Amino acid sequence: MKVTSVKFAGIGGTGVVKASDVFAELVFDLGLDVKKAEVHGMSQRGGSVASEVRYGDKVQSPMIPDKTADFLVVFAEDQVPVNEISLKEGGILLTPKDIEIDKLPTEKALNVAMLGKLSTYLDFSLENWQKALEKLFDPKFHAGNQVAFNVGRESRL
């Protein structure tokens, strides 16, 4: 299996790190080698945040070299220009424009909706996605997260 690279990016407080934690947990639980790296910048003040997840049979480094990311999942449109250097030619860019925001239970659920959208491109079972979400979120968020995940899966391409 080749190494797949997914970069999550946004601003502090939008769930970038949590989404990457869920994704890394998902692939780890499937027995794949996974490496993760984060850059927090001025995240406490709404600054840029990025988290990189790489997985496959054997991953040498958590860092994604420029122009090699298979997926770039951006949680704030203004972070696209900052992070698009990571995306390889033919890679997939996912942004909030891909999500029907008005259908989310809360604005904070955007990160889970973005995971739902990402799930439509990857060959992992819905059950595995659900397990990872339930493992890393408090039970009081499970119902809302299920709605948000489904909104992401069903949103326009």
N, C-alpha and C positions, 0 to 999 in steps of 0.2 A: 504494500500500500504506500502510495506516495504521501509526502507530508502535505497537509492542508493548512493554510494560514488564514486566520480570521482576525481582523483588527476591529475593535470596538472603540469609538471615539465620541466625545461630546464635551459637555461642560460639567463642572462639579455639581453634584446634587441631582443628576438626572438618571442615576442608576447604571452608569457605564460599567463600573467595577462589579456590581452585583450581577449584571447580565453576563459578563465574562466569567464570573465565578460559576454561575449556573451552567454555562456552556462547557467550561473545563470539567466540571463535575460529571456532566453527561458523558463526555468522551472517556474520562477516567474510569467511570463505572462500567463502561463497555470493554475495558481491558486494553485500551489503546494507550500508547505513550503520549503524554501531553506535557507541554511546557507553557508557562504563562509569565508575562512580564507586564508591569504597569508603570505609567508616568503620570504623576498627579499634578504637576505644575502648581498653579495657584488655585487649586480646586476649592478651597474653602471660600474663595471670593468669586466663584463662578468662572474660574479659569479653565483652560483646556485640560482634559483628562483622556488618556488613551490606555487601552489594555489589549495586549496581543496574546492570542492563543494559537498554538501550533500543535497539531496532532497527526499521528500516523503509527506505523510499526516501530520506528525509531526516529526520535527527534533530537537533533544535536544542540539546538539553541532555541531559547524562547523568543528571541528578537526576529522580527520580520524585516528582511532587507527591503530597501526601496524597490518599488515596481514588481513585487512578488506576491502580494497578498491576493488570495483567491476571493476573499470577501472583505468589504469595508462596510461596517455597520455604524452609521453616524446618527447620533441622537439629537443633533442640533445642526440645522442647515448651514450656519456660518462656520462650522467645523469641516465642511467638505473641502474647501480650498487648502486648509491647513494639513489635511491628512491624505488627500488624493494621490500624493506621490507614492504612497504605499501600495496602491492597487496595480496589479499587473494588467497588461493589455488583455482585454477579454474577461477581466475579473468582474465581479458583481458588486455594485454599489447599492446599498439600501439606506434610505433616508426617511424621515418622518412623512415626507410627501407620499410614501408608499402605504401609509396607514390612514385609515379613516378615524381620525382623532376623536371626532364627536361620538363615536360608538364605544369609546373606552370608559370603564367605570370611574376612573380618575386620571388626571394628567400624568400622575406619577407612574401609572401602569404602562407608559409608552415603552419602557425598557423590555417588559415582558411581551408586548405586542411586536416589538422588533425581533425578539427571539422567535415568535410565531412565524413572522415573515421569513426569517432565516431558515426555519425548519422546512419550508417548502422547497428549498434547494438542496437539502441534505438527506441522505438515506438512513435516518435514525427513526425508530418507531415513536409514535406519539406517546406510548406508554413510558419510554425512556425519558423523553422530554418532561413528562408530568412528574416522574420520580425525582428528577433533578430539581424541578421547581419546588416540589413539596419538601425536599430535603433542606433547601437553603432559605425558604421563607417561613415565617411564623404561620401557623394554621389559620389565623384570622385573615390572612391574605389569600388563601388558596382559592376560594370561590371567585374573587375578583381577578386573580391571575389567570384562571381558566378562561374567563370571558375575554380578557385582554389577549391571551395567547391565540384564541380562536379569531378574534378581530384581525390580528396580524396575519394569520393563515388565509383568511378570506378577503383581505384587502386587495385593492387593484394592483396590478403588476406595473 
